[in-house]
């Protein structure tokens, strides 16, 4: 099985204050994408697809693509591909609202990678999240058992391990029953407080710390792409398609498909670590965690070419 790692890296990182996807945060200036790539390759993935803004290609090639092309695993080269998330990929019948500059979200991002990713099973992740090696091993094994149609897999994390003290975060709140995802609700303003309390600010509700959440770590077969396209085009035809800030999001799509019984999703709980950089203040925490992981021997001295 040749499986692809699809990295969504076209986001603007507006809350963080810059292109956090290419912020050198590791002990030797590694970016978070490099940890994802290292862990995925060790787990068995053999193809890496970067979803980026077109102007990011030279930078990502310099940081990751170049050495990946020189990397061999079991005598086989690692394949590298780029997919561009921009407005040129929108349907011809759709008219972009004047003043729209914001990308259309993660459903559109994944659709932009169809040509590169639709060659076999794949996982899709955020570029600015650290998911941990065990998550990639788990998902790679699940992809080997995933039926061709009608099924997907998700790595689930605990809400208490994914929030930030420095501001509100968006998370896909999951309802899980015996390992199956029953529902997912995109919750946009979750705040963690110093005493460990978690609150949905929009609904003014307390949230249980052990609530399972989606961190956009999904496993799919190529049969998902026609589903993505139909869903995204329905989004564009709706009132949301005329808004300047609207996004078509993977967790929302999965939730809608679950409600219609058009998709079954297996949830694999993560036994490892997650951390990410939503806000600038998160940077030092993440850098410290990475130093600990290198110091413990989980990662080699350098990830580049390892």
N, C-alpha and C positions, 0 to 999 in steps of 0.2 A: 504494500500500500504506500503510495506517495501522497502524503498529506501536506497541505499548505498552511502556513501561518499568515493570516491577513491582519495587518496592523493599521488601524485607523489613526492617521497622524495629520489630518488636514485641518483639525480644529484650530481656532484662533487663540485659544488660551486666554481669553479676555479677563477672566476673574483673577488669573495668576499674574497677569501683567506682562505677558510676552509669550514667545514660542517655547513653552515649557517642554515640548517634545524634544527639543534639541539643546536643552540646558545640561551641560556637563556636570553631573552631580556625584558620580562615583569617585573612588579614591584616585583614579588616573584619568579623570575627566569623562568617564563613561556616561552615556545618556541612558534613560530608563529603557528605551527600546532595545538597547544592547543586552540587558538582562533578560528581556522577553525572548530575544533571538537565541541567546545562549541556552536558556532553559528549554526552549522548544526543540532546538536541534538535538540536545542531549536526550530528549524524550522520544525522538524519532521523526520529527517533521523534516522535510527535505526541500521545501520551497518557501520563500519569503516574499510576500506581496506587500508593498508599501502603498497605502492610499494617502496621497499628499496633495498640496497645492502645487501647480506646475512650477512655480518659481522656487520651490523647495528641493527640486531634484538634484542640482549640483551639490547642495549641502548634505543631503541624505546619502548620496553616492559617496561623498568624501568620508562621511562619518561611519557608514555601515556597508553600503552596497559594494564598495571596492574590495574590502577584505573578504566579504562573504563570497564573492566570485572566485576568490583564490582558495576557499575552504573546501576540503573534501571530507566526507564522512563515509567510512567503509569503501573507499575508493571511488565514490560517486560525488561529483561536484554539487554544491548547493545552488539551486536555481534562484535567481533574483528577478523580480518584475516590479514595475511601477504602474500605478493607476492614478489618474488625476481627477479629483473632485472639483469640478467647476461648472459653470452654467452652460457650457457647450454640450454637455451630455443630457440636457433636458429635452423632452419630446418636442418635435417641431410644432405641434399644435398649441403648445403652452406659451403664453406671453408673460415674460418676467415683469413683475410690478415695478414701476419706476422707483428708484431709490433702494431696491433690494440689494444688499451686499452680503448678508449672512448666508453661509452654506445651509443646505436643506436637511441636515441631520444625518444620522447614522444609517437609515435605510437607503438613502440616496448614495451615501459613501460606499456602502457594500455593493450596490448596483454598479457603481463605476468600476469595480474590480472584477466584474463578471468574466471578461475575456481572460484574465490571468488566473482567476481562482476556480473556474468551473471545470477543472480537469480532474477533479477527485474530491474527496472529503476535505474539509478545511475547518479551522477555528478562526474566530475573529475576536480581536482584543482592542482595547484602548492603548494608545502609545504612551500615555502618561501614568499608567498603573503598573505596580509591581505585584504579580500574582503568586510567585513562588514556584519552585521546580515541580513539586508534587502535583500541582494543578495541571500542568502540561502533560505529565505522565498519565494522569487520570483521564484527561480528555482525549489524548491520543489513543488510549486503549478503547475508550467508548466509541470513537470514530470507526474503529475496526469492526464494531458490532452494529453500527447504525444502519438501519434499512435504507434503501435508495430513496424512498418517498415517505412523507407524512410524519417524520420523526426528527427531533433535534435533541441536543444535550446542552446543559448549562452548568457552569461551576457556580455554586452558591457560597456566599460569604455572610458572616454575621454582621448585622448593622453596627454593633458597638465597635467593631474593628475597622470600620470604613468611614467614619464621620470625622469632621475637623472641628477643633476648638476655635478656629479663626474665622468661621463664617458658615453659612448654610450650604448644604450639598443636596444634589438630586440623586435619588436612588430608586431602583425598581423594587418595591416592596412585594415579596413573594408569599403566596399561599401554597404550601407544599404538603402533600398527602402521600405517605409511603413511597417517597422518592420521586413522585410525579408532580410537576408544576400544574397547579389547578387554576391559578390566577396570578396576575402581576399588575401592580398599580404604580405608575410613575408618580413619585412624590417629590416635588421640586424644592422644598425648603425645609430640610431636616437640620436641626441644630443640636450639637453636642455641648453639654455644659461641664464645668470642671468636676462636679460631683458624679458624673457618669450619666446623668439624665439625658434622654433624647426626646425631642419634641418636634412634631410636625407643625411648623409655624403657620401654615396656611389653614389647617383645620383646628389648630390649638389643641392637639391631642398628644398625650404621652405615648411613646413607642417602646416596645419591649427590646432590651439590648440584644437578645438572641434572635431577633427577627431575621429571617433569611432574606438577603437582597441580591439582586443581579448587579454585577459590575461590568456588564457587557463582555462577558467571556462565554461565547457561544460556539457550539459545534454544529455544522450543517453538512448536508450533501448538496451537490449542484442543483438538485431539483428545487431548491429554495428560490432560485433566481426568478423563474416566472411568477412565483408568489410575490416576491419583493416588487417586481415591476408592476404587477396589477395593483398592489396595495399603494405604491407610490403614486401611480397615475390617478387612482381614486383620491388620494390626498391632494394632488394638484388641482383636480376638478372641484374639490370642495371649497368652502369659504376659506379654509386654512391656506390654500394655495395662493390667495391674494394678499395675505398678510406679510409684512416686512420681516417679522421676527419668528415666524412659525418654523417648527422643525418636525420632520417625520422620523420617529425614533424606533429603534429595534425593540426595546421592551414594550412599547405601546402596541406595535404591530403583533408581537408574540401574544400579548394579552388578548387582543382582538381575535386572533386566530384560535386561541384556546377557547374563548367564549363561543365561537362558532363551531367548535370541535373539528377544526380543519388542520390541527397540528397537535402532536403529543410531544411533551418535553420531559426528558429525564433530568433530575437535579442531582448533581454530585456535590456533596458538601466538601468544602476545602479543608484539608487538614494542615495547611501551611499558612504562611503570612500573606497579608495584603497591606500595601500602603501606597499612597499616591500624593500628588501635589496639586491640590485644588487652588490653594492660596500661596502667595509668596512666603508667608510665615511657615508653611509646611516644609520648606526646603531643608532647613537645618535638621529637622527631625528625620527626614528621609535620608539625608546624607549620613547621619549618625547610624541609622539602621544598616545602611549598605556597608559602612566601615566594619560593623560588627560581623556581618555575614562573610566578608572577605577575611577578617581576622580569624573566624572560626573554621576557615578552609572550605566553605561551601562554594566559593568561586576562586578561580586562579588569580594570579597577580594581575594579569590583564585579560580582558575578554576579547580583545581584538586579535583575531587569528588563532584563538584558543580552540 
